[in-house]
Amino acid sequence: DAGVTQSPTHLIKTRGQHVTLRCSPISGHKSVSWYQQVLGQGPQFIFQYYEKEERGRGNFPDRFSARQFPNYSSELNVNALLLGDSALYLCASSLLAGERGFQDWYQETQYFGPGTRLLVL
Amino acid sequence: AQTVTQSQPEMSVQEAETVTLSCTYDTSESNYYLFWYKQPPSRQMILVIRQEAYKQQNATENRFSVNFQKAAKSFSLKISDSQLGDTAMYFCAFTSLTQGGSEKLVFGKGTKLTVNP
């Protein structure tokens, strides 16, 4: 089975431009999350979408937006790019997004894609 | 806010030996999950092991095992019989439900592990 796929793999933009990153989750997965990983740091949460609705948003400016499509794929959009937006952008998918079960809450494992390396000049 | 701390920026180990990576976390939640992810130079983040906080038994996956100390909020990863392919960045991550409704992962800064031949 195919894993999480992301496109493009690499991207070079200049300050002020706009960028769209794409993610296709594992087949059957309905939850997609986006993370930003700056060089030398752990990933930082940007968004989570589940069943096409925003489930959570991290501490990122409004220049960052995302959406999820009926086929559960997702786009991350960043407007007015800054040099500091240069990073590896990771997409992760999971089967469900926190189901209430025997232990009150069950967390599905998030599986990551290979990432998109964005360089802003 | 939940935080995850990995106090060892870099570690090295000889092939076939055992190494332990440390992780501590801070939370007031009682129901949460902990993960170790591996990120080789290829950048693909790969799940190594997961631990449910309500389970007292430590998780194991082949050569990988954890020492989960809930009271101490400690979650270390032990890699036995280290292999060259274990060379990677290792990230400890935490998630709980009560984070504004999302199931976001909170990551530590990572430990760079090098396995030497």
Interface residues (C-beta under 8 A of the other chain):
Chain A: S31 S33 Y35 G40 Q41 G42 P43 Q44 F45 Q48 R55 G56 R57 G58 L88 L90 A92 S94 A97 G98 Q103 D104 W105 Q107 T109 Q110 Y111 F112 G113 P114 G115 R117
Chain B: V4 N31 Y33 F35 Y37 S42 R43 Q44 M45 I46 L47 R50 E52 Y54 F91 A93 T95 L97 Q99 G100 G101 S102 E103 K104 L105 V106 F107 G108 K109 G110
